[in-house]
Amino acid sequence: MKFILIIIFLFIVNCSGNKVSNFHGSKQLETKFNIIKVNKTNKNDLVKLIGPPSSVSDFDNNKWFYIERLKTNQSLIKLGNQKIEKNNVLIVQLDNSGIVREKKLLDLENMKDIKYLNTTTEKDFKNESILYNIFSSLREKINAPSKNRSK
């Protein structure tokens, strides 16, 4: 019994009262968002102020994304489950000359407003013809691994 009490005592003593925080991305995006001026700040100013973007749009190289995320442990009772404290995304749209044309800051509250569409799209055609069935069975036979292939 004493051994169990010693283990429990050591466990409690080693548990810190400070919450452990995991931080990812750029820090203090809210304050940096206010410093960025539309039609005045350029690409070089952004890199000096915030750093390189976390991500650049695949479809538009002039759309930059900066991400800030802070997760902290909730309590010892919740066994280390983490809670998201901050989840900010700064979206900056640049023009072709590298000047900021638009800026937008999405925070944790904005993220909850996203609604997803749950409908599915049905195809308009069906391939139930005899010719389709013949060719699909041939394709399966050709693509199937053969045990006795000649070398």
N, C-alpha and C positions, 0 to 999 in steps of 0.2 A: 504494500500500500504506500509505503514511504517512497518507493521508486517511482510510482505513478505520479505522486505529488511533486516530486523533484522535476520530472519531465514537464508537467503542466506549468510549474513555476518558470522553468527555463524558456518554455514556449512563450509565455506571457511577457517575460522580461525582454526577449529578443524582438517582439513585435513593436514596431515603431508607431508612434502617434502621428507621424507625418504621412500624408497621403502621397503615394507614388504617382508621378505624372509621366505620361508618354506624350511627347510633342513631336509633330511631323509638319514639315513645310515652313513657310515664312511666318515670322512672328509679327504680331500687332498689325494685322491687315486693316483693322478699322481706322487706326490713326494714319496709316500710309494712304488709305483710300481718300481721306480728306485732304492730303497734301497734293495729290494728283489733280492737275487742272486740265479740263477738256480744252482742246485747241491750243494749248500752250506747252504741255509736257510732251517730250519726245521719247523715242525708244531708248536713247542713251540715259536720259534722266531716270527712266523706270529701272534700268539695270543698276544704276548707282543707288537708287532709293530702296528697292526691294531685292534686286538680284535677278538672275536669269529666271524665266518663267518655269513653273512646275510642269507645264504642258503647253504645247502649241497645237492649234486645231489642224487636223489632217486635211481639211477642206479649204481652209483659209489661213495662210501663214501670218496674217496680220491680226489674228485673234489669239491673245495670250491668256493663260489661266494661271492664277496663283492660288495655292491651297494652304490652309492653316487648320490643323486638327489637334485638339488637346483632349486626352483621355486620362482620367484619374481613377484610382481604386476607390470603391465606395466605402467599405468598412470591413472589419474582420468578420463580422457576422455573415456578410454576403460572400465570403470566401474568395476575395480577390476579383469579383466581377467589376468590370470597368464601366464607367459612365462617361459619355461624350460631353465635355464641358463646352468646347468650341468646335465648330465645324464651318469655317468660312471659306468661300470661294470668291475670288476677285476676277472678274472677266473684263479684260481691256481690249477694245477694238481700235486698231491703228489704221491710218490711211496709208496710201502707197508711199508717201514721203516719210512715214514713221512718226507722225504726230497723233496723239490720242484723240480719237473722235467720239468715243463712248466708253463709259466705265460703269460697272455694275457690281455690287457686293451682295452675295447671297449668304445669309447666316443660317443658323440652326432652325430658326422659325420659318424661313423661306423654304427650306428643304422639306418641311412637312406638308407644304401646299401642293406638292407634285402628285397628280392623280394619274393612274395608269389605266389604259383602256384594256378591258379583259375580253374583248371579242376576238374571234379568230376569222381569218379570211379563208373562204372555201374556194377551191379551184373550179373554174368554169368548164373544164373539159375532163373527160374520163377516157382512159386508155384501156378499154375492155375489148378491143377488136382482136380477131384471131391472129392477124399479122403482128400486132404488138406482143401478144403472148408468145408467139414463136420466136421472135427476136430477143425477147427478154430471157427466155429459157436458154437460148443459144449463148447469150452474154453471160449468164450464170455458169454455164458449163465451161466456157473459155476462161473465165476468171477464177474458177474453182481450182484449188491446188490439186495437182495430179500426183498420185503416189508412184506411178511407173513412168515418169517422163524420161525420155531418152536424153543422154548427155552428149 
